[in-house]
Amino acid sequence: MTTEMILVGLAGVLAAAAPVIFAVIGETISERAGVINLSMNGTILLSAMASFGVAVTTDNLLLGFLMGMFVGALVALVIAFGNITLRQSQVAIGFVLALICRDLSDFLGNPFVGQPGPRLPFAPIAGLADIPVIGTLFFRQDLMTYASYLFIILAWVFVYKTRPGLMLQGIGEKPAAAFVRGANVNRMRYFYTILGGAIIGLAGPTFSLSVKAGWKGTLSGLDGIGWIALAITIFGGWNPLRAAFGAYLFAFLQWLGLVLQPSLPGVPSQVLQVAPFPLMILTLLLVNIGNAEWVGRTLAALPEPTRRFIARGLRAMRASPPAALGVPFESE
């Protein structure tokens, strides 16, 4: 494999990670506000189908992407209403919606299965695309891949460097304190849940109108991505930068499976195709393993330099969810 082929492959990793990045950023925003959007897998499938259907029918890519965002926002609104207004379980509502949306995507998407449709064209950035290595990797992509870079930066700056972002953290960590400071907690939770859902909805059209243009029903390769995105959100510690790293790691492992397949003829192709999923679950376990008592006892028996080194690594990986995640807020 030549250097140019490797660079093109890694550029493909950045593009393939874009839908996952939109999903994890949308989920991060929603969970930062204290609301779990467990419908993400079904939302991505339904938004992918609906956006492709609209793009094929109207021959307009922009309308397709807007439809994806609308689907994501609508599903998130149902979750917000069920939890915030009706005080029902976020987990139960989200899980049921995940199943409903998945089945709806199969049923409503039947007329579009296998149909040719529009695809987002590549848009190399003049000047930057010609830079050796970096240009090939980052600047010979389509608009949604560029948008995924931008979303990572904007989400991090918003959450950690702006006053509304600090308030967002407040309603997810200590909603009562935010309420005392004048925040309308439930209204803000509605807003950020719907906003997060709209961003999650972008993952669908980014897949069906860009990464793998078209709709193939259950063979589209999308089913399960939403659950992985949920795991990556936890792995990312509800931090957009760290979550983006998890998305890129997942896409890289998928690409690596394809690259290694010719070198491992004795290994069934299905094993390499599904390998990224258990590897991400293992990574998720490592994130939280430092909280276990037996880990502390094991570390105590190690030599001091080794213990400190491992402890620093575990602390760096450790992640804690927002304290009020999944807990309804009542002002009285």
C-alpha positions as CSV (number, residue, x, y, z in Angstrom):
1,M,0.0,0.0,0.0
2,T,1.5,3.3,-1.1
3,T,1.7,6.5,1.0
4,E,-0.9,8.1,-1.3
5,M,-3.3,5.3,-0.8
6,I,-2.9,5.5,3.0
7,L,-3.6,9.3,2.9
8,V,-6.7,8.8,0.8
9,G,-7.8,6.1,3.2
10,L,-7.3,8.3,6.2
11,A,-9.1,11.1,4.5
12,G,-12.0,8.7,4.1
13,V,-11.9,8.0,7.8
14,L,-12.4,11.7,8.5
15,A,-15.4,11.7,6.1
16,A,-16.9,8.5,7.5
17,A,-16.6,9.9,11.1
18,A,-18.7,13.0,10.2
19,P,-22.1,11.4,10.8
20,V,-20.9,10.0,14.2
21,I,-19.5,13.4,15.1
22,F,-22.8,15.1,14.5
23,A,-24.6,12.4,16.6
24,V,-22.2,12.6,19.6
25,I,-22.2,16.4,19.6
26,G,-26.0,16.5,19.5
27,E,-26.2,13.9,22.3
28,T,-23.5,15.8,24.3
29,I,-25.6,19.0,24.2
30,S,-28.8,17.2,25.2
31,E,-27.2,15.3,28.1
32,R,-25.3,18.4,29.3
33,A,-28.9,19.8,29.7
34,G,-29.8,16.7,31.8
35,V,-31.9,14.9,29.1
36,I,-30.8,11.5,27.7
37,N,-31.8,11.1,24.0
38,L,-31.9,7.3,23.8
39,S,-33.7,7.4,20.5
40,M,-30.5,8.3,18.7
41,N,-30.2,5.0,16.7
42,G,-33.7,5.2,15.4
43,T,-33.5,8.9,14.8
44,I,-30.4,8.5,12.6
45,L,-32.1,5.8,10.5
46,L,-35.3,7.8,10.1
47,S,-33.5,11.0,9.2
48,A,-31.3,9.2,6.7
49,M,-34.3,7.7,5.0
50,A,-36.4,10.9,5.1
51,S,-33.6,13.2,3.9
52,F,-32.8,10.8,1.0
53,G,-36.5,10.6,0.0
54,V,-36.9,14.4,0.0
55,A,-33.6,14.9,-1.9
56,V,-34.7,12.4,-4.5
57,T,-38.2,13.8,-4.8
58,T,-37.2,17.4,-5.0
59,D,-33.7,17.0,-6.4
60,N,-32.5,19.4,-3.7
61,L,-29.8,18.4,-1.3
62,L,-30.4,21.4,1.0
63,L,-34.0,20.3,1.6
64,G,-32.8,16.8,2.3
65,F,-30.5,18.0,5.0
66,L,-33.2,20.3,6.5
67,M,-35.5,17.3,6.6
68,G,-32.9,15.3,8.5
69,M,-32.7,18.1,11.1
70,F,-36.5,18.4,11.3
71,V,-36.8,14.7,12.0
72,G,-34.2,14.8,14.7
73,A,-35.8,17.9,16.3
74,L,-39.3,16.3,16.2
75,V,-38.2,13.1,17.9
76,A,-36.3,15.1,20.5
77,L,-39.4,17.2,21.1
78,V,-41.4,14.0,21.9
79,I,-38.7,13.0,24.4
80,A,-38.7,16.5,26.0
81,F,-42.4,16.6,26.3
82,G,-42.7,13.1,27.7
83,N,-40.0,13.7,30.4
84,I,-40.1,17.4,31.2
85,T,-43.9,18.0,31.0
86,L,-45.3,14.5,31.6
87,R,-42.5,13.4,34.1
88,Q,-42.1,10.0,32.4
89,S,-38.9,8.1,32.1
90,Q,-36.4,9.4,29.5
91,V,-34.9,5.9,29.1
92,A,-38.3,4.2,28.4
93,I,-39.5,6.9,26.0
94,G,-36.1,7.0,24.1
95,F,-35.9,3.3,23.8
96,V,-39.4,2.9,22.4
97,L,-38.8,5.8,20.0
98,A,-35.6,4.1,18.8
99,L,-37.5,1.0,17.9
100,I,-40.4,2.9,16.3
101,C,-38.2,5.2,14.2
102,R,-36.2,2.2,13.0
103,D,-39.3,0.4,11.9
104,L,-40.7,3.5,10.3
105,S,-37.5,4.0,8.3
106,D,-37.9,0.5,6.9
107,F,-41.6,0.8,6.2
108,L,-41.7,4.3,4.8
109,G,-38.4,3.9,3.0
110,N,-39.4,0.9,0.8
111,P,-40.2,3.1,-2.3
112,F,-36.7,4.6,-2.2
113,V,-34.6,1.4,-1.7
114,G,-32.0,1.1,-4.4
115,Q,-33.0,4.3,-6.1
116,P,-30.2,6.5,-7.5
117,G,-30.2,10.0,-5.9
118,P,-28.1,13.1,-5.5
119,R,-24.9,13.1,-3.6
120,L,-23.0,15.9,-2.0
121,P,-20.0,16.7,-4.2
122,F,-16.5,17.1,-3.1
123,A,-15.4,20.7,-2.6
124,P,-11.6,21.0,-2.3
125,I,-10.5,24.2,-0.7
126,A,-8.3,26.1,-3.2
127,G,-4.8,26.6,-1.9
128,L,-5.2,24.4,1.2
129,A,-6.0,21.3,-0.8
130,D,-2.6,21.4,-2.4
131,I,-0.6,21.3,0.9
132,P,1.3,18.0,1.1
133,V,-0.3,15.4,3.4
134,I,-2.5,17.9,5.3
135,G,-4.3,19.0,2.2
136,T,-5.1,15.5,1.1
137,L,-6.3,14.6,4.6
138,F,-8.4,17.6,5.6
139,F,-9.2,19.8,2.6
140,R,-10.3,17.6,-0.2
141,Q,-13.6,16.7,1.4
142,D,-17.3,17.7,1.0
143,L,-19.1,20.5,2.9
144,M,-20.5,18.3,5.6
145,T,-17.0,17.0,6.6
146,Y,-15.8,20.6,6.8
147,A,-19.0,21.3,8.9
148,S,-18.1,18.5,11.3
149,Y,-14.7,20.1,11.9
150,L,-16.5,23.4,12.6
151,F,-19.1,21.8,14.9
152,I,-16.4,20.3,17.1
153,I,-14.7,23.7,17.7
154,L,-18.0,25.6,18.1
155,A,-19.5,23.1,20.5
156,W,-16.4,23.1,22.7
157,V,-16.1,26.9,22.7
158,F,-19.8,27.2,23.4
159,V,-19.9,24.7,26.3
160,Y,-16.7,25.9,28.1
161,K,-16.1,29.5,27.0
162,T,-19.4,31.2,26.9
163,R,-21.9,32.3,29.5
164,P,-24.9,30.4,27.9
165,G,-22.6,27.3,27.8
166,L,-21.8,27.6,31.5
167,M,-25.6,27.9,32.1
168,L,-26.1,24.8,30.0
169,Q,-23.7,23.0,32.3
170,G,-25.5,24.4,35.3
171,I,-28.9,23.0,34.4
172,G,-27.4,19.6,33.9
173,E,-25.3,19.6,37.0
174,K,-27.2,21.7,39.6
175,P,-30.6,22.8,38.1
176,A,-31.8,24.1,41.5
177,A,-28.8,26.5,41.7
178,A,-29.4,27.5,38.0
179,F,-33.0,28.2,38.8
180,V,-32.1,30.4,41.8
181,R,-29.8,32.4,39.4
182,G,-32.8,33.1,37.2
183,A,-32.6,30.3,34.6
184,N,-35.9,28.7,33.4
185,V,-34.5,25.2,33.7
186,N,-37.3,23.3,32.0
187,R,-37.6,25.8,29.1
188,M,-33.8,25.6,28.6
189,R,-34.0,21.8,28.7
190,Y,-36.6,21.9,26.0
191,F,-34.5,24.1,23.8
192,Y,-31.2,22.2,24.2
193,T,-32.9,18.8,23.8
194,I,-34.5,19.9,20.5
195,L,-31.3,21.6,19.4
196,G,-29.3,18.4,20.2
197,G,-31.9,16.4,18.4
198,A,-31.6,18.6,15.3
199,I,-27.8,18.1,15.3
200,I,-28.3,14.3,15.7
201,G,-30.7,14.5,12.7
202,L,-27.8,15.8,10.6
203,A,-26.1,12.4,11.0
204,G,-28.7,10.7,8.8
205,P,-28.4,12.8,5.6
206,T,-24.6,13.1,6.1
207,F,-24.6,9.3,5.7
208,S,-27.3,8.8,3.0
209,L,-26.4,11.9,0.9
210,S,-22.7,11.9,1.4
211,V,-20.7,9.0,3.0
212,K,-22.8,6.2,1.4
213,A,-25.3,7.9,-0.9
214,G,-28.6,6.1,-1.2
215,W,-31.0,4.2,0.9
216,K,-30.9,0.4,1.2
217,G,-33.2,-0.2,4.1
218,T,-31.7,-2.7,6.6
219,L,-28.6,-3.1,4.4
220,S,-27.7,0.6,4.6
221,G,-25.1,-0.1,7.3
222,L,-26.5,2.5,9.7
223,D,-28.3,0.3,12.2
224,G,-26.2,0.3,15.4
225,I,-24.3,3.5,14.8
226,G,-26.6,5.4,17.2
227,W,-25.8,3.0,20.0
228,I,-22.1,3.4,19.3
229,A,-22.5,7.2,19.4
230,L,-24.1,6.9,22.8
231,A,-21.1,4.9,24.0
232,I,-18.7,7.5,22.5
233,T,-20.6,10.3,24.3
234,I,-19.8,8.6,27.6
235,F,-16.2,7.8,26.4
236,G,-15.9,11.5,25.6
237,G,-16.8,12.6,29.1
238,W,-19.5,14.9,27.7
239,N,-16.6,16.9,26.2
240,P,-17.0,17.7,22.4
241,L,-13.2,17.4,21.7
242,R,-12.8,14.1,23.5
243,A,-16.1,12.8,21.9
244,A,-14.8,13.7,18.5
245,F,-11.6,11.8,19.1
246,G,-13.8,8.7,20.0
247,A,-15.7,9.2,16.7
248,Y,-12.5,9.3,14.7
249,L,-11.2,6.3,16.6
250,F,-14.3,4.3,15.7
251,A,-14.1,5.3,12.0
252,F,-10.4,4.4,12.0
253,L,-11.0,1.0,13.4
254,Q,-13.6,0.3,10.7
255,W,-11.1,1.4,8.0
256,L,-8.4,-0.7,9.6
257,G,-10.6,-3.8,9.4
258,L,-10.9,-3.3,5.6
259,V,-7.2,-2.7,5.3
260,L,-6.2,-5.9,7.3
261,Q,-8.7,-8.2,5.5
262,P,-6.4,-9.1,2.6
263,S,-3.5,-9.8,5.1
264,L,-5.7,-12.1,7.2
265,P,-7.4,-14.4,4.7
266,G,-8.0,-17.0,7.5
267,V,-10.2,-14.6,9.5
268,P,-13.8,-14.3,8.3
269,S,-14.6,-10.8,7.0
270,Q,-17.6,-10.5,9.3
271,V,-15.2,-10.6,12.3
272,L,-13.2,-7.6,11.1
273,Q,-16.4,-5.8,10.2
274,V,-17.8,-6.0,13.7
275,A,-14.5,-5.8,15.6
276,P,-14.8,-1.9,16.1
277,F,-18.0,-2.4,18.1
278,P,-16.6,-4.6,20.9
279,L,-13.4,-2.6,20.9
280,M,-15.3,0.6,21.5
281,I,-17.2,-1.2,24.4
282,L,-13.8,-2.3,25.8
283,T,-12.6,1.3,25.6
284,L,-15.8,2.5,27.4
285,L,-15.1,0.0,30.2
286,L,-11.5,1.4,30.5
287,V,-13.0,4.9,31.0
288,N,-14.9,3.9,34.1
289,I,-12.7,1.1,35.4
290,G,-10.8,3.4,37.6
291,N,-13.8,3.9,39.9
292,A,-13.8,0.2,40.9
293,E,-12.6,-0.7,44.4
294,W,-10.6,-3.7,43.1
295,V,-8.6,-1.4,40.9
296,G,-7.6,0.7,43.9
297,R,-6.5,-2.4,45.8
298,T,-4.5,-3.7,42.8
299,L,-2.8,-0.3,42.4
300,A,-1.9,-0.2,46.0
301,A,0.1,-3.4,45.6
302,L,2.2,-2.0,42.8
303,P,5.5,-0.2,43.1
304,E,5.1,3.5,43.6
305,P,6.3,4.8,40.2
306,T,4.1,2.2,38.3
307,R,1.2,3.0,40.6
308,R,1.4,6.7,39.9
309,F,1.8,6.3,36.2
310,I,-1.3,4.0,35.9
311,A,-3.3,6.2,38.3
312,R,-2.6,9.3,36.2
313,G,-3.7,7.5,33.1
314,L,-6.9,6.3,34.7
315,R,-7.7,9.8,36.1
316,A,-7.2,11.2,32.6
317,M,-9.7,8.8,31.1
318,R,-12.2,9.0,33.9
319,A,-15.6,10.6,33.1
320,S,-18.5,11.6,35.2
321,P,-22.0,12.3,33.8
322,P,-23.8,15.5,34.6
323,A,-25.1,15.1,38.1
324,A,-28.8,15.8,37.2
325,L,-28.8,13.7,34.0
326,G,-32.1,11.9,33.7
327,V,-33.6,13.7,36.7
328,P,-36.7,15.8,36.1
329,F,-36.7,19.2,37.7
330,E,-39.5,20.7,39.7
331,S,-39.3,24.4,40.7
332,E,-41.6,24.0,43.7
